[in-house]
Amino acid sequence: DDPLAAYRWKSRVLLVFGPRADAPALAEQRRFIEKEKTGFEDRDLVVLELTTGAKANALRRHINVGSDEFSVILIGKDGGEKLRK
């Protein structure tokens, strides 16, 4: 099962993984996203912040991101990975 299937052909998805909710890199990413919010909406971009919990763990396994990693991954409307940082 693809945990991102509901977004396919509707939205681009920016997955923001952090090892914990108070991670400094995650806070920096939040500030960037807030400044660019209008541009994200114009591009049908949905942001999912994932730190802990069942959804985060399922997406970590699906996308192959370790539980202690900070990672940002852009998924296109076609469901394919477009960028990983």
Summary of the structure (lengths in Angstrom):
residues: 85
radius of gyration: 12.3
end to end distance: 24.3
largest distance: 33.6
contacts: 223
relative contact order: 0.29
helix: 36%
strand: 25%
